[in-house]
Amino acid sequence: MMKSDAEWRESLTPEQYRVLRGKGTEPAFAGAYWDHSEEGTYLCAGCGLELFASAQKFDSGTGWPSFWRPVAPDRVGIETDLSHGMRRTEVHCARCGGHLGHVFNDGPEPTGLRYCINSVSLRFEPAAARP
């Protein structure tokens, strides 16, 4: 999904723009979904692509929504992030390229992964709203 910078700024809130387009991070325990447990699907706040399901969400104790896998492997992309003097694996939306968060190798089985995602990068769709 190709948009100009001006189009992204117009379609996102300032905080969404800072995180999704500027690779920012929201403060821990501050986002809308870190302790959210309603059944449904988490979509990219930038383009609406389905990314994560509530069935794969778990309480990591980190203050960010955490998932042990995306709804499908092709929904997220990864790349090496060397910012802030660390080596991490960034997770982004496969469709619009929006920054979602990072993935770590300290999650639960069956994958052992923890997709640590910024709430502001997500939009929640309750299961009851789905056809």
trRosetta pair geometry for C-beta under 8 A, 3 or more apart (Angstrom, degrees):
i j d omega theta_ij theta_ji phi_ij phi_ji
1 46 7.5 163 79 133 140 103
1 47 4.8 168 12 -111 162 136
1 95 5.4 42 -10 148 104 92
1 96 4.1 -29 53 -96 115 85
1 97 7.9 -147 54 10 79 84
3 7 3.9 -124 -177 91 106 127
3 8 5.2 133 104 -53 125 79
3 11 7.2 -60 -167 17 165 138
3 96 7.7 4 8 -148 108 108
4 7 4.6 99 51 4 75 101
4 8 7.2 -138 95 -3 41 84
5 8 5.7 -53 -151 36 34 111
5 9 6.4 34 152 -19 66 106
5 21 7.5 121 -133 -175 77 147
6 9 5.7 -54 -147 37 32 112
6 10 6.3 32 153 -20 64 108
7 10 5.7 -56 -147 37 31 112
7 11 6.2 15 160 -9 67 113
8 11 6.1 -67 -140 44 28 100
8 12 5.8 -5 172 7 68 119
8 17 6.2 121 139 -121 97 97
8 20 7.7 -153 -168 100 118 116
8 21 5.3 99 155 -74 148 147
8 46 7.5 -11 -135 -142 96 107
9 12 6.8 -68 -126 50 20 91
9 17 5.7 44 -109 -113 59 149
11 46 7.7 84 111 -149 120 61
12 16 3.8 -135 -172 96 106 117
12 17 4.4 143 98 -59 127 79
12 20 6.3 -135 -127 45 156 136
12 21 7.2 176 41 -12 161 117
12 45 7.3 86 -123 130 99 105
12 46 6.7 -17 -80 -106 121 75
13 16 4.5 94 49 8 79 104
13 17 6.9 -142 89 -6 40 86
13 120 7.7 -102 64 -160 118 111
14 17 5.7 -55 -148 36 30 113
14 18 6.4 34 154 -24 64 104
15 18 5.6 -48 -146 32 34 114
15 19 6.5 18 160 -6 65 107
15 26 7.1 52 -179 -96 115 106
15 120 5.2 -100 131 -145 106 152
16 19 6.2 -67 -148 45 28 99
16 20 5.4 5 169 1 71 121
16 45 5.5 -121 -138 124 124 136
16 46 7.4 165 169 -74 114 76
16 120 5.3 -150 -91 165 63 101
16 121 7.3 140 -141 -90 76 42
17 20 6.4 -58 -118 51 21 96
17 21 5.2 -24 -165 30 62 120
17 22 6.7 54 139 -8 65 105
18 21 7.5 -14 -62 54 5 81
18 22 4.8 -47 -159 45 42 131
18 24 4.2 -4 144 9 88 153
19 22 6.8 -13 -46 57 10 84
19 23 7.4 8 -165 -157 39 6
19 24 4.3 -86 -90 67 54 92
19 25 6.8 105 -121 -80 98 18
19 26 6.2 -20 -82 -40 141 87
19 99 6.1 -134 158 83 62 108
19 118 5.0 -143 -172 123 144 165
19 120 5.1 112 30 88 153 121
19 121 5.6 -115 125 -61 124 92
20 45 6.5 -125 -69 74 139 104
20 46 5.0 155 -169 -62 149 121
20 96 8.0 0 178 111 118 122
20 98 3.8 -25 -162 -155 98 108
20 99 5.6 176 -143 43 28 74
20 100 8.0 30 -113 -71 71 47
20 120 7.6 -122 -35 121 92 92
20 121 5.5 145 -81 -116 87 84
21 98 6.9 -46 -62 -122 55 77
21 99 7.3 -138 -31 10 10 101
22 99 7.5 -84 69 21 35 140
23 81 7.8 177 -170 -128 133 126
23 83 7.5 139 132 -11 132 162
23 90 7.2 -31 -140 -135 114 141
23 99 4.4 157 -105 -79 59 162
24 99 7.4 130 31 86 47 143
24 118 7.9 80 97 -101 72 163
25 101 7.6 85 -117 -121 89 73
25 118 6.3 -150 -140 -84 52 121
26 30 5.7 -138 155 77 103 112
26 31 5.1 94 103 -65 148 105
26 64 7.7 135 68 -107 96 100
26 118 4.9 121 10 -149 105 103
26 119 6.3 -67 56 39 156 86
26 120 5.2 132 -52 0 138 119
27 30 4.1 57 77 -1 96 142
27 31 8.0 174 68 -33 59 77
27 63 7.8 -58 140 145 60 135
28 34 7.5 104 -169 -115 58 156
28 62 6.4 -110 -134 153 118 64
28 63 3.0 70 -177 94 90 149
28 64 6.3 -76 -120 -39 72 82
29 34 5.9 -130 -110 88 37 164
29 63 3.8 -65 -41 -139 69 112
30 34 7.7 77 41 -9 33 138
30 63 7.5 39 2 171 63 112
30 119 7.9 -150 93 31 62 131
31 34 5.2 111 65 -30 92 98
31 63 8.0 116 24 154 94 75
31 64 6.6 50 28 -124 136 63
31 65 7.0 -87 99 -16 135 93
31 118 6.3 179 -88 -173 152 58
31 119 2.6 153 169 18 125 132
31 120 6.1 -115 -123 -28 110 74
32 36 6.7 32 137 -52 68 132
32 119 4.7 161 41 170 70 137
32 120 7.8 111 11 -70 99 55
32 124 7.8 -129 117 -7 121 125
33 36 4.2 -56 -141 15 59 133
33 42 7.1 79 -152 -111 162 126
33 65 4.3 -7 116 -61 108 130
33 119 4.1 165 28 -120 92 101
33 122 6.0 -26 3 74 158 137
33 124 6.5 159 -93 -55 122 125
34 62 8.0 -126 -149 84 112 69
34 63 5.3 -15 -154 -179 151 41
34 64 5.5 -73 -108 -114 101 14
34 65 5.6 -118 -97 -51 42 59
34 119 6.2 -75 -37 -53 75 123
35 59 7.4 35 -119 -112 69 104
36 57 7.9 -51 84 165 81 161
36 65 6.9 -21 39 -96 105 112
36 124 6.9 -107 155 -85 156 157
37 54 7.3 101 -169 -163 41 118
37 57 7.7 -166 -117 99 56 131
38 54 6.7 -106 98 -108 47 152
38 124 7.2 84 71 169 119 139
38 126 5.9 -52 148 -113 128 92
38 127 7.9 -158 153 5 84 90
39 54 5.0 -160 -133 70 42 152
39 55 7.8 38 -137 -53 86 76
39 126 7.1 65 82 -159 62 69
39 127 4.3 -23 119 -7 98 132
40 53 7.8 -152 115 -151 30 62
40 54 5.4 73 45 -25 47 126
40 124 5.8 82 96 180 135 89
40 125 5.3 -166 176 92 119 51
40 126 4.3 -97 -80 -128 140 26
40 127 4.6 -134 -86 -34 64 65
40 128 7.8 -54 -84 14 106 64
40 129 7.4 33 -126 32 123 101
40 130 7.5 165 -136 -25 80 114
41 50 5.3 -31 173 -139 133 103
41 51 8.0 134 174 45 86 55
41 52 7.3 157 -161 86 60 45
41 53 5.5 -33 -107 -106 72 65
41 54 7.2 -96 -69 -15 32 83
41 71 7.1 18 -140 -71 107 141
41 124 7.5 153 83 -154 42 54
41 125 4.9 -12 63 60 90 102
41 127 7.5 109 -15 -80 78 64
41 130 7.2 81 4 -68 120 132
42 50 7.8 106 76 -156 43 59
42 51 5.5 -58 100 66 87 97
42 52 4.3 -4 53 63 117 93
42 53 7.4 -148 16 -73 82 18
42 54 7.5 124 -26 -60 92 65
42 57 7.8 104 -19 -70 132 123
42 65 7.2 149 -107 150 161 157
42 67 7.8 -136 38 -58 142 141
42 117 7.6 108 142 106 151 156
42 122 4.5 -24 -172 -158 106 128
42 123 7.3 141 -162 67 57 37
42 124 5.7 -29 -103 -99 67 67
42 125 7.8 -176 -84 20 20 75
43 48 5.1 -8 170 -154 133 44
43 49 6.4 153 -159 73 80 32
43 50 5.6 -48 -101 -95 80 45
43 51 6.3 133 -132 6 25 91
43 122 6.7 122 64 -161 42 68
43 123 4.7 -32 68 66 98 91
43 124 7.5 177 19 -86 80 16
43 125 5.9 52 -16 -14 117 112
44 47 5.0 7 94 48 128 77
44 48 6.2 -46 64 12 83 13
44 49 4.5 27 10 45 121 85
44 51 5.7 106 -50 -39 76 124
44 93 4.3 56 -112 -108 144 142
44 95 6.9 -160 27 50 160 111
44 96 6.3 161 144 29 150 119
44 98 5.9 132 -167 51 116 134
44 100 7.5 -82 -114 -86 88 109
44 121 7.0 -43 -144 163 63 80
44 122 7.2 -67 -113 -111 24 49
44 123 7.3 2 93 18 22 94
45 98 7.3 -145 61 149 76 163
45 120 6.7 -70 13 156 166 48
45 121 5.5 -159 18 -179 114 27
45 122 5.7 20 -38 57 99 4
45 123 4.7 128 -97 -35 69 92
46 93 6.2 -155 51 22 122 159
46 96 4.6 -149 114 93 126 155
46 98 3.9 169 -2 -52 151 150
46 121 7.5 -23 -19 -156 97 70
47 93 6.4 153 32 148 116 152
47 95 5.1 -136 97 101 155 123
47 96 3.9 170 -29 -34 133 131
47 98 7.1 -173 -3 -6 98 126
48 123 7.2 -33 -105 52 60 135
49 75 6.2 170 149 -153 117 93
49 93 5.8 134 49 -163 132 112
49 94 7.0 -141 150 54 165 81
49 95 4.5 158 -52 10 144 136
49 96 7.3 -167 -4 -2 122 95
50 71 5.3 -23 134 34 103 159
50 75 6.7 -74 93 -128 63 142
51 70 5.6 -71 180 -144 64 104
51 71 6.4 147 142 6 15 103
51 75 5.3 169 -121 148 55 129
51 76 6.4 73 -147 -61 98 101
51 93 6.8 -79 -87 -111 125 86
51 100 7.1 176 -162 -118 157 148
51 117 7.9 136 127 -127 140 157
51 122 7.1 -113 51 -114 135 96
52 56 6.0 -121 -165 73 87 116
52 57 6.7 91 152 -68 121 90
52 65 7.8 147 87 142 157 124
52 67 4.5 -110 -144 -81 134 165
52 70 5.6 -84 -82 -128 70 58
52 71 6.2 -163 -104 -33 19 84
52 115 7.0 -164 -91 91 133 143
52 117 7.1 -144 -13 -4 152 163
52 122 7.6 -43 38 -119 114 132
53 56 5.2 82 65 11 82 99
53 57 7.5 -133 104 -21 46 88
53 67 7.9 115 50 -139 50 129
53 71 5.3 100 -28 -91 97 94
54 57 5.2 -44 -151 12 45 123
54 127 7.5 -84 23 -44 133 109
56 67 4.7 49 120 -162 99 96
56 68 5.3 -128 -172 47 89 78
56 69 5.3 -97 -155 53 144 72
56 70 7.7 -176 97 -96 160 9
56 71 7.7 -160 13 -76 142 54
57 65 6.4 -48 -138 -168 114 93
57 66 6.9 115 -156 79 65 50
57 67 5.3 -44 -93 -94 56 79
58 66 5.8 -55 67 95 73 101
58 67 7.3 129 14 -113 76 29
58 68 6.2 42 1 -33 123 102
58 107 7.5 125 52 -158 135 95
58 108 5.9 45 13 8 177 133
59 66 7.3 100 -142 47 11 114
60 64 7.4 -20 57 64 127 74
60 66 3.7 58 -19 5 127 165
60 107 7.4 -55 -103 -111 115 78
60 114 5.6 94 -110 -150 140 130
60 116 6.9 -91 64 -99 167 93
62 66 6.4 95 33 -52 119 129
62 114 8.0 111 -11 164 145 138
62 116 6.1 -43 94 -130 159 121
64 101 6.6 141 164 -129 146 146
64 116 5.0 70 88 -173 135 84
64 117 6.2 169 159 61 109 39
64 118 6.5 -51 -144 -89 118 38
64 119 7.2 -145 -146 -30 69 81
65 116 7.9 143 80 -156 48 42
65 117 5.0 -39 79 67 98 97
65 118 8.0 5 34 104 97 5
65 119 5.8 115 -11 -80 113 75
65 122 6.8 -27 44 8 156 156
66 107 7.1 -173 169 -113 115 107
66 114 5.2 -21 -162 -164 118 93
66 115 6.5 147 -157 71 56 55
66 116 5.5 -13 -102 -98 89 61
66 117 7.2 164 -91 16 35 80
67 70 6.9 84 115 -78 140 45
67 114 7.8 129 62 -157 36 45
67 115 4.4 -23 62 58 88 113
67 117 6.8 15 7 -4 105 125
68 107 4.9 161 -115 157 81 134
68 108 5.5 -67 -92 60 137 85
68 109 7.9 19 -160 104 149 14
68 110 7.4 106 146 43 136 57
68 111 5.0 152 166 38 92 115
68 112 8.0 90 -155 21 102 16
68 113 5.8 120 -161 70 58 76
68 114 6.9 -29 -99 -93 58 47
68 115 7.3 -164 -82 10 8 92
69 111 5.2 141 -61 -34 104 155
69 113 6.6 88 -76 64 66 124
69 115 7.3 124 -100 -13 13 127
70 73 6.7 131 62 -96 111 27
70 75 4.7 -157 154 65 137 118
70 76 4.9 -178 -57 -2 157 117
70 115 6.7 99 -56 -64 78 168
71 75 5.8 53 55 -12 86 159
72 75 4.9 106 64 -22 80 105
73 76 7.7 -86 -171 45 37 79
74 94 5.9 114 160 -159 59 176
75 93 7.6 -48 164 -147 70 62
75 94 5.4 -159 179 13 21 124
76 91 5.1 -10 -178 -167 130 98
76 92 6.8 142 -161 71 75 34
76 93 6.7 -60 -112 -110 63 29
76 94 5.7 -124 -90 -36 9 95
76 100 6.7 -66 -129 23 115 153
76 115 7.5 175 -15 -132 178 137
77 91 7.4 145 76 -157 43 50
77 92 5.1 -25 64 66 94 89
77 93 7.5 7 18 94 91 18
77 94 4.9 126 -32 -97 91 71
77 97 7.6 -22 41 -113 135 59
78 89 5.2 1 -169 176 117 105
78 90 6.5 151 -155 78 58 54
78 91 5.8 -25 -97 -98 77 59
78 92 7.6 163 -88 20 28 76
78 103 6.4 -55 -110 25 124 129
79 89 7.4 156 75 -158 24 64
79 90 5.2 -19 63 58 76 106
79 92 7.2 1 12 5 104 117
80 87 6.9 -25 -164 -161 100 84
80 88 7.7 139 -160 79 53 40
80 89 6.5 -43 -102 -105 47 61
80 90 7.4 41 125 12 6 91
81 86 7.6 12 108 92 90 90
81 87 7.6 143 79 -158 56 36
81 88 4.6 -27 67 71 107 88
81 89 6.7 152 14 -120 94 8
81 90 4.0 101 -45 -40 123 104
81 102 6.8 -96 33 -104 144 110
82 86 7.4 -175 -155 82 37 44
82 87 5.9 -5 -108 -102 70 66
83 86 7.1 -10 82 49 50 83
83 88 7.9 -47 48 34 78 110
88 102 4.8 -30 163 -142 125 141
88 104 7.7 -44 -146 -81 94 85
89 102 6.0 119 75 -162 57 83
89 103 5.0 -47 93 58 115 86
89 104 7.6 169 41 -75 102 43
90 99 6.7 -55 -172 -136 117 92
90 101 7.8 -178 -151 111 59 25
90 102 5.8 -55 -105 -100 40 74
91 99 7.9 100 82 -163 54 54
91 100 4.6 -57 105 67 96 113
91 101 5.4 -1 50 67 110 65
91 102 6.0 165 1 -113 91 16
91 103 5.1 94 -55 -31 117 97
91 115 5.9 53 -56 -147 170 96
91 117 7.0 -65 80 -93 136 86
92 97 5.5 2 158 -164 133 44
92 98 6.1 166 -161 80 85 35
92 99 5.5 -45 -103 -99 92 40
92 100 5.8 168 -111 2 30 90
93 96 5.0 11 94 48 131 81
93 97 6.3 -45 68 9 82 11
93 98 4.4 26 15 46 121 87
93 100 6.2 121 -44 -48 72 111
93 121 7.9 -165 -41 177 108 109
98 121 6.2 162 138 -149 116 100
99 118 7.6 39 119 19 87 133
99 121 6.7 -107 99 -105 58 136
100 115 7.7 -11 123 177 126 105
100 117 5.0 -34 163 -133 96 95
100 118 6.5 -167 -179 30 41 86
100 121 4.7 163 -126 138 56 154
100 122 7.7 65 -142 -57 94 85
101 115 6.8 107 78 171 121 69
101 116 4.9 -140 155 100 133 62
101 117 4.1 -146 4 -108 140 37
101 118 5.2 171 -71 -14 97 73
101 121 6.8 -150 -33 30 86 151
102 115 8.0 -175 99 -151 34 48
102 116 5.4 -6 64 59 76 103
103 113 5.7 -9 -173 -170 107 111
103 114 6.8 158 -156 80 57 47
103 115 5.0 -22 -102 -100 89 64
103 116 7.1 172 -94 16 31 74
104 107 6.9 132 83 -33 79 88
104 113 7.1 143 76 -159 43 60
104 114 4.7 -17 60 60 93 102
104 116 6.3 29 1 -11 108 118
105 112 6.0 8 -165 139 70 101
105 113 6.5 -39 -108 -104 45 60
105 114 7.8 -91 -8 18 5 85
106 112 7.7 -21 -102 176 8 72
106 114 5.5 -29 71 2 69 129
107 111 6.2 1 90 85 126 93
107 112 5.6 116 67 159 78 24
107 113 4.4 -7 32 95 137 24
107 114 3.4 169 -70 -53 99 71
107 115 7.6 14 -73 -4 151 55
108 111 7.8 57 85 49 54 72
108 112 7.4 -110 106 -96 15 32
108 114 7.9 85 2 -77 63 87
109 112 6.4 13 -90 -59 53 68
117 121 6.1 -116 179 65 91 123
117 122 6.3 67 141 -41 126 123
118 121 4.3 87 75 -3 97 108
118 122 7.4 175 95 -6 58 89
119 122 5.9 -75 -159 41 39 106
125 129 5.6 -116 -178 73 82 128
125 130 6.6 90 139 -63 114 91
126 129 4.8 96 66 -2 83 103
126 130 7.7 -142 102 -15 51 83
127 130 5.7 -49 -160 17 43 116
